[in-house]
Amino acid sequence: MASTTPGGKNRMRDHIIGEDYELWDIVTDGPLATMKKNAEGVDVPKTRADCTAEDLRKWEKNAKAKKWLVCGLGLDEYSKIQSYTTAKEIWDTLQVAHEGTPQVKRSRGTLLYSQYENFTMKEGETIQEIYTRFITLTNELKSLGSVILEEYKVEKILTRVLPVSWESKITAIHESKNIATLMS
């Protein structure tokens, strides 16, 4: 499922927020509570008969959030989450299934940062291809919480990635431009 990959997670968030901003809060924080006090004074979930129009609106929001999460799932993934009643339960399950646990995310971040540090231009690669590959890598790092400033990205490309044959062009860029504005 693409929705919980680093870029997919952001696309899913943007898509749900575009539908209804409150839905994303329901996905990440859980449904809006519809509780009542029982005879012992303990908060318990309301039954349908106890729900007010406002309570039903809250559960409708949860249902909409669930719909957005499950509409793109295949049968195998749907079978993993079909018994969940909240969008948050579904989202949490899909995140662990596709992104892994926090420990797995840290390991992935370490691997991606190593790839960033060792990033080089491949034989026969065009500037557009290297740029696309580099931006994909830095966006994946960003999705895991490692933000690299634009000026460092530009400097890395200019000084450590491009081949020696680009030296005169790199010098001209350094002399004529503010490095921080090249990639933005």
Buried (B, 14 or more C-beta within 10 A) or exposed (E): BEBBBBBBBBEBBEBBBEBBEBBBBBBBEBBBEBEEEEEEEEEEEBEEEEBEEEBEEBBEBBBBBBEBBBEBBEEEBEEEBEEBEBBBBBBBBBBEEBBEEEEEBEEBBEEBBEEBEEBEBEEEEEEEEBBEBBEEBBEBBBBBEBEBEBBEBBBBBBEEBBEEEBEEEBEEBEEEEEBBEBBE
